[in-house]
Amino acid sequence: MRQKKSLMSASSSSSSSDKLSSGWVNQARDAASSMRRSVAGQIGYWASLGRIAEASGLTVSETHEAIAFYDVRQAAPTDADPLDALEADFLAAKSAGRLWHAVRQTVQSNRRQAVKAA
């Protein structure tokens, strides 16, 4: 039988208690500690991401790509060198699987320009 844990959340006028699996609570606790969130805050964050993804019609891979791009951007210092930003974009594209497509499109575009110039 799966063990359940109670998660209390309070708003300005009321509070509610919902039962979540202990596995979910433990995953949220692990993720929350590195992000300096409470367990309830982490679960709320994940719920917000899910609502945004569903409302926007993003596919799972597009959602992963957007998150990877965001994570790379967040890791870059605000006064970063433009080359650092370029490298961050490169790494985001590589991790999201977009790099191969971008290189192929660039090569095709360069070939078309070379043919026009000849």
N, C-alpha and C positions, 0 to 999 in steps of 0.2 A: 504494500500500500504506500502511495506517495505521501510523504510528509508535507504538510502545509504550514506556512508561516503567515502571520498577520502583518499587514503593512498599513500603518495608520497615516492618513493624510488629512491635514487640516486646512480649511479655507477660512476666510474672515468670519463666516457665519455658521459653519457646520463642519463636522468631521465624519469620515466614513471609514469602514474597515473592510478590506477585501482579502481573500485568501489567495496566496500565490504559492507555487511550488517552491520548496526549499532550494532546488537547483537554480531557479530563476533569481531568487533572492541572493544566493551566493555569487552568481555571475554578475549581478548588479553591484554587489558589494566590492568585488574585485575591480570592476571597471570604474566604480565611483571613487575608489581610493586614489587612483592615479589622476583623476580629473577634479579632485577636491569637491566632490558632490556628496550629498547624502544618498542612501540607498533609494529613498523615495524620489529624490531629485534625478537620479540616474534613470530610474524606470520612467519617470515623466519625460525625460529627454528622449529616450528611445521611443516612447509613444508619440511624441511630437514628430520625430523623424519619420515614423511610419505613416502618420497622417499626411505629412507633406508629400511623401513619396506617392501615396495613393492618390492624393488630390491632383498631383502634377501629371500623373500618367506615366511616370518614369518606369522603365524596366528595371529589373534587379541589377543588371550589369551597368546600366546608366547611373543608378543610385550609387553603386560601388565606385564608379569613376568619379562622380561628383564628390563623394566623401574623401577619396584619395587626393583629389585636387585640393579640397579644402584643407586637409591635414598637411599637405606640403606647403600651402600658403601660410598656414598658421605657424609652421615651424621656422619660416624664413623671418629674419629680423626686419623691422620696419625700415631701417636705413640701409638695407642691403644693396650691394653693388648690382647694377643691371645684369651683369653676367651671372650673378648668383640667382637672380630671378629667372633667367633663361635656363639655367641648370635645373632649378626647381620645376619649371614647366616640362623640361625634358624628362625628369624623373617621374613626374605625375603621368605623363603620356606613356612612359615605359611600363609603369606599374599597372596602368589601366588597359594596356594592350592597344592603345591608339598610335603608338610610335610607328609601327610597321605601316599602317595606313597613311600616316602623315608623310613618311619618307616616300612611299609609292606615289602619292599625289604630287609631291614636289618634283620627283624625277619625271613624271609624265608631263607636268607643266613646263619644265625646262626643255624637254624634247620638243614640245609644240612650239615654244618660243624659238628654238634653234632652227626648226623647219621654216618658220615664218621669216626668219632673218636671212636664210640662205637663198 
